[in-house]
Amino acid sequence: MLEKAQSPQAQSFNAYDRPHGDLREFIARAERAGEIVRIAGADWKLEMGTLAEIVNHARPEPPAILFEEVPGYPRGMRLLSGATNSSKRLAIALGLPAPDNPLDVVRAYRDRMKAHRPIPPKTVAKGPVFENIDRDGKVDVLKFPVPFLHEHDGGRYIGTDDLVIMRDPEANWVNGGTYRAMVQDKTHVSVWISPGKHGRQIREKYFRAGKPCPVLISCGHDPLLFLAGGNELKFGLCEYDYAGGHRGEPYEIVLSELHGLPMPAHAEIVLEGEMVETIKAKEGPFGEFTGYYASSPSEQPLVEVKRVYYRNDPISASPRRCARHPISPSANA
């Protein structure tokens, strides 16, 4: 059952008196605002990417797409594309007042940041993400409808709207960045992290010590975490804390089985594994939001996935990377 919007006097988070609890509640709120289109029967191979591209070009502020009934997959498995690609959905995700135009979001965000203070997450014993756990030999990341979005992509990308979570082995703080993750086979994904990014700096600390780098990849969560993961935060500031400051209350996190890394308790799908410096595979290219294939194919460290945590009828996510023009050959070509 959908919750009711609050009166203007009670509104403190967009049209509601509290933050949305997870991706599912965000979708319900966005749908009430007329910001969701449901498409049934689209195939993971190019059809999802093509339909998302068409919708993205249809009007200046396109709706998000909830892909349902993906051929070859259980009926309950879905994929959300373009969660934050409109000013209204950005306002819902950030808990800002409903805008009349995109500049209203810019002004409200600017005012918010004058008083913004990080709020650390709250560790809990259990959460919906533990409804299902596949371990070791039962791991198969392709049991989910991972899309092949563009015709020249290097593979199927399970992580484009993701949160790649690592712990700094020296300072002990947790970083959650949005880095693309490409499926290699049912138990391996490769992650591209641009030079200089916090996740890459942390990964290199493990490698210099001759150790594997523990990692979580969350693939479906509150879009506010995606916005935080793609933001340029100062080194040492955790994305959970930053996003918690926007929602006005802490995120609930649970600890992973193997490495005790924190994952969103209400995440849809989370992969856990390790990266080893010497074990690599070709990653890329990928059709980026800039409208071309960014970064030529390169050998990147593999994540060996040893645990998959997921909710019943999980919803994965794709941010609809394409810009408002067709994908062109790589700028690096």
C-alpha positions as CSV (number, residue, x, y, z in Angstrom):
1,M,0.0,0.0,0.0
2,L,1.3,3.4,-0.9
3,E,1.8,5.9,1.9
4,K,-0.1,9.2,1.8
5,A,1.6,12.5,1.1
6,Q,1.6,14.8,4.0
7,S,0.1,18.3,4.4
8,P,2.5,21.2,3.7
9,Q,2.8,21.8,7.5
10,A,4.1,18.2,8.0
11,Q,6.4,18.1,5.1
12,S,10.1,17.8,6.0
13,F,11.4,15.4,3.3
14,N,10.0,16.4,-0.1
15,A,6.2,15.8,0.2
16,Y,6.6,13.5,3.3
17,D,7.3,13.7,7.0
18,R,10.3,11.3,6.8
19,P,12.9,10.0,4.4
20,H,12.1,7.0,2.2
21,G,13.4,3.9,3.7
22,D,14.8,2.2,0.6
23,L,14.7,2.0,-3.2
24,R,11.2,0.5,-3.2
25,E,9.7,3.4,-1.2
26,F,11.5,5.8,-3.4
27,I,9.9,4.2,-6.5
28,A,6.5,4.4,-4.8
29,R,6.9,8.1,-4.1
30,A,8.3,8.8,-7.6
31,E,5.4,6.8,-9.2
32,R,2.9,8.9,-7.2
33,A,4.5,12.0,-8.7
34,G,4.0,10.6,-12.2
35,E,7.8,10.0,-12.6
36,I,7.9,6.3,-13.4
37,V,7.1,4.4,-16.6
38,R,6.7,0.6,-16.4
39,I,7.9,-1.5,-19.3
40,A,7.3,-5.3,-19.4
41,G,9.1,-7.8,-21.5
42,A,12.2,-5.9,-22.6
43,D,15.3,-8.1,-23.1
44,W,18.5,-7.5,-21.2
45,K,20.5,-7.6,-24.5
46,L,20.3,-4.0,-26.0
47,E,16.5,-3.7,-25.7
48,M,16.7,-2.1,-22.2
49,G,19.4,0.3,-23.3
50,T,17.5,1.2,-26.5
51,L,14.2,1.8,-24.8
52,A,15.9,3.9,-22.1
53,E,17.6,5.9,-24.8
54,I,14.3,6.6,-26.5
55,V,12.6,7.6,-23.3
56,N,15.6,9.8,-22.3
57,H,15.3,11.8,-25.6
58,A,11.5,12.1,-25.5
59,R,11.4,15.2,-23.3
60,P,13.7,17.5,-21.3
61,E,12.9,15.7,-18.0
62,P,12.2,12.1,-18.8
63,P,10.6,9.6,-16.4
64,A,12.5,6.7,-14.9
65,I,11.8,3.3,-16.3
66,L,11.0,0.2,-14.2
67,F,11.7,-2.8,-16.4
68,E,9.5,-5.8,-15.4
69,E,9.0,-9.4,-16.6
70,V,12.4,-9.6,-18.1
71,P,12.5,-12.7,-20.5
72,G,14.4,-15.6,-19.0
73,Y,14.3,-14.4,-15.5
74,P,11.9,-14.8,-12.5
75,R,8.9,-12.5,-12.8
76,G,9.8,-10.5,-9.6
77,M,13.3,-9.5,-10.7
78,R,13.2,-5.9,-12.0
79,L,15.6,-3.1,-13.1
80,L,15.2,0.6,-12.5
81,S,16.7,3.0,-15.1
82,G,17.3,6.7,-14.6
83,A,16.3,7.1,-11.0
84,T,17.6,10.6,-10.6
85,N,17.4,11.9,-14.2
86,S,14.8,14.6,-13.5
87,S,14.6,17.5,-11.1
88,K,11.5,16.1,-9.5
89,R,13.1,12.8,-8.8
90,L,16.3,14.5,-7.6
91,A,14.1,16.4,-5.1
92,I,12.5,13.2,-4.0
93,A,15.8,11.5,-3.5
94,L,17.4,14.4,-1.6
95,G,14.3,15.3,0.3
96,L,14.1,18.8,-1.1
97,P,10.8,20.7,-1.8
98,A,9.0,19.7,-5.0
99,P,10.4,22.0,-7.7
100,D,8.6,24.0,-10.3
101,N,11.7,24.0,-12.5
102,P,15.2,22.5,-12.3
103,L,16.8,25.7,-10.8
104,D,14.6,25.2,-7.7
105,V,16.6,22.1,-6.9
106,V,19.9,23.9,-7.4
107,R,18.8,26.7,-5.0
108,A,17.4,24.3,-2.4
109,Y,20.6,22.1,-2.6
110,R,22.8,25.2,-2.2
111,D,20.8,26.3,0.9
112,R,20.9,22.7,2.3
113,M,24.7,22.6,2.1
114,K,25.1,25.7,4.3
115,A,23.9,23.7,7.3
116,H,24.7,20.2,6.1
117,R,26.4,18.0,8.7
118,P,27.4,14.3,8.2
119,I,25.4,11.7,10.2
120,P,27.2,8.3,10.7
121,P,25.3,5.1,9.9
122,K,23.7,2.8,12.5
123,T,24.8,-0.8,12.6
124,V,21.9,-3.3,13.0
125,A,21.9,-7.1,13.3
126,K,19.7,-7.9,10.3
127,G,18.0,-6.3,7.3
128,P,16.1,-7.3,4.1
129,V,19.4,-7.7,2.2
130,F,19.9,-10.9,4.2
131,E,16.7,-12.5,3.0
132,N,18.8,-14.6,0.6
133,I,22.5,-15.4,0.7
134,D,24.3,-17.4,-2.0
135,R,27.7,-18.7,-0.8
136,D,30.8,-20.0,-2.7
137,G,29.7,-22.6,-5.2
138,K,26.2,-21.3,-5.4
139,V,27.2,-17.8,-6.5
140,D,26.0,-16.8,-9.9
141,V,25.7,-13.0,-10.6
142,L,24.0,-13.8,-13.9
143,K,21.0,-15.0,-12.1
144,F,20.0,-11.4,-12.1
145,P,18.9,-9.5,-15.3
146,V,22.2,-7.7,-15.9
147,P,21.9,-5.5,-19.0
148,F,24.0,-5.3,-22.1
149,L,23.2,-1.6,-22.7
150,H,25.2,-0.5,-25.8
151,E,26.3,-2.4,-28.9
152,H,30.0,-1.8,-28.4
153,D,30.1,-2.2,-24.6
154,G,32.8,-4.6,-23.3
155,G,30.1,-6.7,-21.6
156,R,27.1,-6.8,-19.3
157,Y,27.4,-4.2,-16.6
158,I,25.9,-5.1,-13.2
159,G,27.4,-1.9,-11.6
160,T,26.7,1.5,-13.1
161,D,24.3,2.8,-10.4
162,D,26.3,0.9,-7.8
163,L,28.2,1.6,-4.5
164,V,31.6,0.0,-4.4
165,I,32.5,-0.3,-0.7
166,M,36.0,-0.6,0.7
167,R,37.7,0.0,4.1
168,D,41.0,2.0,4.2
169,P,43.5,-0.5,5.8
170,E,45.5,2.3,7.4
171,A,42.9,4.9,8.5
172,N,40.0,2.4,8.9
173,W,37.4,4.7,7.3
174,V,34.9,3.3,4.7
175,N,34.6,4.6,1.2
176,G,31.6,4.0,-1.1
177,G,32.2,5.1,-4.6
178,T,30.3,4.7,-7.8
179,Y,32.6,2.7,-10.2
180,R,31.5,0.6,-13.1
181,A,31.5,-3.1,-12.7
182,M,31.5,-5.5,-15.7
183,V,30.5,-9.2,-15.4
184,Q,33.2,-11.6,-16.7
185,D,31.4,-14.8,-15.7
186,K,29.1,-16.0,-13.0
187,T,31.6,-15.5,-10.2
188,H,33.8,-12.7,-11.4
189,V,33.4,-9.0,-12.2
190,S,36.0,-6.4,-13.1
191,V,35.8,-2.9,-11.7
192,W,37.1,0.2,-13.5
193,I,38.2,2.9,-11.0
194,S,39.7,6.1,-12.5
195,P,43.2,7.1,-11.3
196,G,43.0,9.3,-8.3
197,K,39.7,8.2,-7.0
198,H,39.5,7.3,-3.4
199,G,38.6,3.6,-4.1
200,R,41.7,3.3,-6.3
201,Q,43.9,4.8,-3.6
202,I,42.5,2.4,-1.0
203,R,42.9,-0.6,-3.4
204,E,46.5,0.3,-4.0
205,K,47.2,0.3,-0.3
206,Y,46.2,-3.3,-0.1
207,F,48.2,-4.2,-3.2
208,R,51.4,-2.5,-2.0
209,A,51.1,-4.5,1.2
210,G,50.8,-7.7,-0.9
211,K,47.2,-8.3,0.3
212,P,43.9,-8.8,-1.6
213,C,41.5,-5.9,-1.4
214,P,38.1,-6.8,0.2
215,V,35.2,-5.2,-1.5
216,L,31.4,-5.0,-1.6
217,I,29.4,-3.9,-4.6
218,S,25.8,-2.8,-3.9
219,C,23.6,-3.0,-7.0
220,G,20.3,-1.4,-6.0
221,H,19.8,0.9,-3.0
222,D,18.4,4.3,-2.1
223,P,19.3,6.7,-5.0
224,L,20.7,9.2,-2.5
225,L,23.6,6.7,-1.9
226,F,24.2,6.7,-5.7
227,L,24.4,10.5,-5.7
228,A,26.8,10.4,-2.7
229,G,28.9,7.8,-4.4
230,G,29.3,9.9,-7.5
231,N,30.1,13.1,-5.6
232,E,33.6,14.4,-5.0
233,L,33.9,14.2,-1.2
234,K,37.0,14.9,0.9
235,F,39.2,12.0,1.6
236,G,38.1,10.3,4.8
237,L,34.4,11.3,4.6
238,C,32.3,8.2,4.3
239,E,29.4,8.4,1.8
240,Y,27.0,6.9,4.4
241,D,27.7,9.8,6.6
242,Y,27.4,12.4,3.9
243,A,24.1,10.9,2.6
244,G,22.8,10.5,6.1
245,G,23.3,14.2,6.6
246,H,21.0,14.9,3.7
247,R,18.3,12.6,4.9
248,G,18.5,13.9,8.5
249,E,18.9,10.5,10.1
250,P,21.4,7.6,9.9
251,Y,21.4,4.8,7.4
252,E,21.0,1.3,8.8
253,I,23.9,-0.9,7.8
254,V,24.7,-4.6,8.3
255,L,28.1,-6.2,8.3
256,S,29.1,-8.7,5.6
257,E,29.9,-12.3,6.5
258,L,33.5,-12.5,5.2
259,H,35.1,-9.1,5.8
260,G,32.7,-7.3,8.1
261,L,32.2,-4.5,5.5
262,P,29.1,-2.4,6.0
263,M,26.3,-2.7,3.4
264,P,23.0,-0.9,3.3
265,A,20.6,-3.0,5.4
266,H,17.8,-2.3,2.8
267,A,20.0,-2.9,-0.3
268,E,18.6,-5.0,-3.1
269,I,21.7,-6.9,-4.2
270,V,25.2,-6.9,-2.7
271,L,28.2,-8.8,-4.0
272,E,31.1,-9.6,-1.7
273,G,34.6,-10.6,-2.7
274,E,38.2,-9.7,-3.1
275,M,40.4,-8.0,-5.7
276,V,43.9,-9.5,-6.3
277,E,46.5,-7.3,-8.0
278,T,47.9,-10.0,-10.3
279,I,44.5,-11.5,-11.4
280,K,43.1,-9.3,-14.2
281,A,40.8,-9.4,-17.1
282,K,39.8,-7.0,-19.9
283,E,37.3,-4.4,-18.9
284,G,35.4,-1.8,-21.1
285,P,34.6,0.1,-23.0
286,F,31.3,1.5,-21.8
287,G,28.9,4.0,-23.3
288,E,29.2,6.8,-20.7
289,F,26.9,9.7,-19.9
290,T,29.1,12.0,-21.9
291,G,27.8,10.4,-25.1
292,Y,30.9,8.4,-26.2
293,Y,32.7,5.2,-25.2
294,A,34.9,6.4,-22.4
295,S,38.3,4.7,-21.6
296,S,39.6,2.1,-24.0
297,P,39.6,-1.5,-23.0
298,S,42.2,-2.3,-20.4
299,E,43.3,-5.1,-18.0
300,Q,41.7,-4.4,-14.6
301,P,41.7,-6.4,-11.3
302,L,39.0,-9.1,-11.0
303,V,36.7,-9.3,-8.1
304,E,36.1,-13.0,-7.2
305,V,32.6,-13.0,-5.8
306,K,32.2,-15.3,-2.8
307,R,28.9,-14.1,-1.4
308,V,25.8,-12.6,-3.0
309,Y,23.2,-11.0,-0.6
310,Y,19.8,-10.1,-2.0
311,R,16.2,-9.4,-1.2
312,N,13.3,-11.4,-2.4
313,D,12.3,-10.1,-5.9
314,P,15.3,-7.8,-6.1
315,I,15.4,-4.6,-8.1
316,S,18.8,-3.7,-9.7
317,A,19.5,-0.3,-11.0
318,S,21.0,1.6,-14.0
319,P,21.4,5.4,-13.9
320,R,20.7,5.7,-17.7
321,R,24.2,6.8,-18.5
322,C,23.7,8.1,-22.0
323,A,23.7,11.9,-22.7
324,R,21.3,13.6,-24.9
325,H,23.0,12.6,-28.1
326,P,23.9,9.2,-29.6
327,I,26.8,7.1,-28.3
328,S,29.9,7.9,-30.5
329,P,33.2,6.2,-30.8
330,S,35.6,6.5,-27.9
331,A,37.4,9.8,-27.4
332,N,40.5,7.8,-26.9
333,A,40.4,6.1,-30.3
